Amino acid sequence: MRCAADSAQSPVQSKATITRTRSRHGKRFGVGWDVLWLSIFALLVVFLVAALVSINKSSLDAVTKLVWAVLALLFPIIGPVVWFVDKSSNRSSVPPRTRAQQ
């Protein structure tokens, strides 16, 4: 059961909580930090999806594609970076085909 003293303190506590929440980002930036983190998160999601599409379109066998996809999902920052670096290094180490070979 609430007493009169509890109800008198509730508005003060909630106002302090609101003030503390507003000031956690600093007075100078405000919502800017939230926008920055949201943008970084969105770019990481786009990068991960691009890596998964690239893995799917590659000429690897199904098991290797699955391993790469799982690695990209388990390590969403490092996995796609390693995939794109490995993909580009494999592409440059293979000699280009001539018309006679095609």
URPE-V684350 format. One line per field, one symbol per residue. phi: phi as a letter, one per 30 degrees, with the letter a starting at -180 (. if undefined). A space follows every 50 residues. Layout:
phi = ???
This chain:
phi = .dcddddddeddddddddddddddcjddcidedddddddddddddddddd ddddddddcdddddddddddddddbdcdeddddddddddddddddddcdd dd
